[in-house]
Amino acid sequence: MAGVVLDSISKSFGDVDAVRELTLEIGDGEFFSLLGPSGCGKTTTLRLVAGFEEPTSGRVFLGDRDVTQVPAHKRPVNTVFQSYALFPHLNVAENVAFGLRFRNVDKRDRGPKVATALELVRLQGLQRRRPSQLSGGQQQRVALARALVLEPAVLLLDEPLGALDARLRRSLQIELKAIQEQVGITFVYVTHDQEEALTMSDRMAVMSDGRVQQLGTPQDVYEEPETSFVADFLGVSNLMEAVAEGDGRVRLGDAVLVAERGDRTARGDVKLTIRPERIRLEPPGSEAANSLPGTVRRIVYLGSVTQVFVELPGSKTLQATVQAGDSSPPRDGDAVSVVLPPEALRVLGTEAPAASD
């Protein structure tokens, strides 16, 4: 059963098409992320599901119910924003209970519901604190509890971790996914942060220019990007212009390589992509398949890994990742063989234009 269905949804603001003929099905109980740069249409899509915006064309379904013309306050959804919008004059329990009061839930039932919601987000014992007495992460949890206490069929989250520091954000990513699995409701999460989408999502849609460029599991989208936009936006990727000769053979400068991923039937001008962690650096003169001569031009130490920038013939620079503990890490100026394993080298197909950030 689908939790959310968007049927050929479009939304225009004057001459600007924010969302273009978007068709999408999000499963019941799924953690689904909309990922993309600013201006790609992800937040507008979320607002269309919430009912804050009315589509120019198309329909919105929650379950099997058409809610296109249903106002926001009558839809079985709730939204958590980046700005938590907690009431400063109310304590934690009163903030969480606010929606229950608005819906005229019996006062005797509010206390147990609030207590359950606060236990879910691990805020027991903080009921009497005001928002100003809480950390940023605790405020985020209060906003989440306030949304979950209403037991929505779908919870919409618009970059709720964006205001937090990097370490706290990573910690809450794990917690948020665990909470979603515990409550079992559909989460639709909007973010421009690739790590958030990869960490939490069951599936994700990478958006650009009001369209979905690729849809799939985090592993599928990361490992098998279908366009140069997806390859470049999601993680670090080496993009190279080449000429395809068919059957996976591609010419990169004077070298002929074999690519086993992507559009192996392509001919003519194409782009190749390979992730830095899939590149191997070997001593000069390596006879490995897809081996190219290179010179180390820059090394960036990042603790667990080291980024190595290698210049190929023709002044093309690739980025490789070397794991910590490598017995013989390269040094600036070293001559190396850059090995692009055929099973990791991908020919990219035609794509829609990408949105600017």
N, C-alpha and C positions, 0 to 999 in steps of 0.2 A: 504493500500500500504506500502511495506517495504522501509525504508530508506537505510538500509545496510543489505546485506545478505552475510554470509560467508558459503561457501559450501565445507565441508570436507577439510578445510584449514590446512596444515601442514607447518612448517618452521623449518629447521635444520641448525645449524651452526657446520659443521664438524660432530663430534660424539654426539653433544648435540641437543636434540629435544626440541626446545623452545615452539612450539605449535604443538599439536597432534590431527589431524583429528577433527578440531573444526568446528561445524556447529551451526550457530547462525543467528537469524533474528531479526533485530532492526527496530521498526516501524517508519514510517515517522512522524516527529515532536515529537519524544520521547526523554526524557532525560534518557539515558542509561549509567550505570556505570559498569566498569570492576574493581573488587575489589580483592585484594590478596597481599601476601607478595612479597618481592623482589625475582626475579627469577621464578615467576609463569607463565610468558608469556603474561601478560596484555599489557605491552608497545610494545612488538613485534607484538601483535594482532593489536594494534592501528597503528603501522607503516605499516602493511600489508594493512590496509584500506586506509592509506594516499598515498601508493605507494612508500614509502621510502625503503621498502623491497619487494622482489619478492618471492611469496610462492614456497616452494619445490613441493607441490602438492595442488590441490584444486583451487577454483575460488572465486573471489570477485565481488559482484554486488552492484552498487549504483542505487537504484530504480530498473528498469528492465534492466539496461545496464551492460553487463559484462565488467569490467574495469581491469581485471587481468593483461593484457598486456599494459594497458594505463599508460604512465609515470605520475609521481606525479604532474607535473605542468599543466597537461591537465585534471586532475580530478576535479570535482566540490566540492572540500573540502578545508578546511583551518585548520591550526593547531595552538594552543596556547600551548607553552611549559612552564615548570617551570622557566626556564631562559627566561626573556621577550625579550631579544635581541633587545632592542630599540637602534636606532641610536643616540649616544650622541650629535652629531653635528647638529641634526635636532630638531625642536621644536615639540610640541605635534601634531599640525595639519599636519605638514610635515611627521611625522612618520605614522600617520593614512592614509595619502594620498599616501604613497609610493607604495602600491600595485596597486592603481588606475593608477599611472604614468606608472608602469611596464606593465599594460594591455592596455595602450594607451587610457584611458578614456579621453574624451574631457575636456580640462582645465575648461571650463565653468560649467561642471557638477560635478567637483571634490568638489568644495566648499560646495554646498548643501549636498552632500553625506557625507562629513566629519562632517559637522555640525549635521546632523541627527545621525551619529554614536556616536559622543561625547555627545549628549543629551541623547542617550540611556543609556550610562554608567555614566551619571551625572558628566561630566567634562566640562560643559559649562563655558566659561570664562578663561580656562587654555590653550587655543590654542597656545599661544606664549611662554609658559614655556618649558625649556629643561628638559630631563629626570632627570638630577641631582637635579632639583628643586622640584621634586615630591616625595611623600612618596611611600613606597612599594605598598600600596593598590592602589594608583593612577597610578603607573606604570603598575600594573596588568590590570587596566581598559583600559589604552592606548593600551596594547597588545590585549585586547579583542576587542576594537573598530577597531583596524587595521585589525583584522580577519573578523569581521562582516561587515565592509564597502564593502567587496567584494561579499557580499550576497551569501555565499556558500550554497549548498544543505545540507551539513553535516559539522558540526564544531567538530573537534577533540581536546580534552583538556588533556594534559599529566601532571597531578599533578600541575596545574597552581597556586594553593594556598600554595604549600609546603614551600615556602620561607618566608611566613608571620607569624607573631606571632598569638598565639591561639585565642585571642579576635577578631582580625581583620579577621582571617580566618572564624570564625563563622558568623561574620556579612556579609562577602562577599558570603558565601554559600547561604544565603537567597536572596541576590541581584542577584546572578548568575542564580538561578532558576527562579526568576521573569523575568529576561531578556530573558531567553530561552522561557518562555511562551509567552512573548510579540512578539518576532520575529517569533516563530512558526517553527523553523527549528530543525533538528535532532542534538542533542548533544551526543557525545560519550566521556565519562569522565573516565580517568584512575586515580586510587588512591589506596593507601594502608591504607587510613584513613577511618575507618568504619563510623565515625560520618558524614563525607562528603557524603558517599554513601547513608546512611540512610536519611539524610536531604534533598537531592536534587533529588534523582532518582525516575523516574516512575517505572523502573525495574532495576535489577542489576544481574550481574553474578559473583559469587565467584569462583575465579580460583585457581588452584593448579596443579603444574607439567604439565603445558601446556594444561590443560583440565578445563572445567567448571564443578565444583562439585555441584553447585546448581544455578538455575535460577528462578527468581520470583520478586514479589514486595518486597520492604524493609520489610514490616510487615510480609509477608509470610516467607521470609528467616530468619528473626530474631526469629519469634515465632515458626516456624516449621523447624528447621535445620534437614537436612537429614543425615548428617554425623558428626562424632566427630570433624573433621577438621572445618567444617562450624560453629558448635556450639561454638568451642573454639576461632576461629578467629574473629567471628562477635559478639562483646560484651563480657561480662564476663559470663561464664557458669560453673556450677558444673558438672564434669564428674565423673561417678562412675562405677567401674566394678561390674557386677552382673551376675546372672544366671537366664535366662528366663525359665519359666515352661509352657508357652503357655497361651492364653486367657488374656494376659496383666499382669499375675502374675509373679513377679520377686523376687528373693531371694538376699537380700543385707546383707551379713554376716548371722546372725541368724534370721533376720527379713524378713517377707514376705510382699511385697508391691504390690500395684495395680497401673499400669501405663495405662492411657487412651489415650496417644498420641504415634505416631510412629508405629513401627512394633510390633503390639500386638500378632501376630502369632509366633513370634520368639521363639526358644528354644535353650538352651545351653548358652555359654558365650556371653554376650552382654555388651553394655555400656548404662548407663542411663544418662540423662541430665536434669537439671532444672535451670532456671535463678534465680539469687539471690533475685530479687524482688518478686518472686513467693513463696519463702519459708516464712513460718510463725514461729515465736518463741513464744511459750506459756509456762505457768508455768509447772513444772515437773508433770508427771502423766496424761497429757492430753489424753483424749480418742478419739481425732480426728483421722480420717483415715490416715494411713501412718505416724504415729507419732513415732519418735525415741528419745531415751534419749541422751542428749548431754551436754557438758560443754563449756562455753564461754572461749576462750583462747586469743582473741585479739579483740580490738575495734579500728576502725579508723574513726575519725570524718571528714566529708567532707563538712560540711555546710548544704546543703539541705538534705543530707542523711548520715547515719552512716553505715559503713561496719562492720559486726560482723562475726568473724571467730569462728566456733563452732566445737569442736572435738566430733566425734561419737565413739561408741564402736569399737575397732579395729584400733584406731588412724587415721581414715579417717576424714579429715577436710573439712567442707563445708563453703561457704561464703553466708551470708544472708544480705539483705539490709533493714534497718529500716528508715522510713521517719522521717524527722525533726518534732518535736512536739509530738512524741510518749510520752504518759503519764508516762510510766514506762520502759524506755530503760534498756536493760541488762547491767551488769557490769562484768568486768573480774572475772572469777572464778565461776560465777553463773551457777547453774544447770538449764537446760531448756528442754522443749520438742520441737524437731525440726519436724515441720509438712511439709511434701512434698505432696501437694494436688494432687490427682490422675489425675485431668484434666490438671495439669501443668508438670507432670512427663512423660518423653518421652524415648521410647526405640529406640536406633539408629540402623540403618541397616548397611550393608556392604558398604565399601567405597574404593575409589581409594587411592593410597598412596599420602601423602601430600608433597608439596615442602618444602624445608628448606628455611628459611629466611636468 
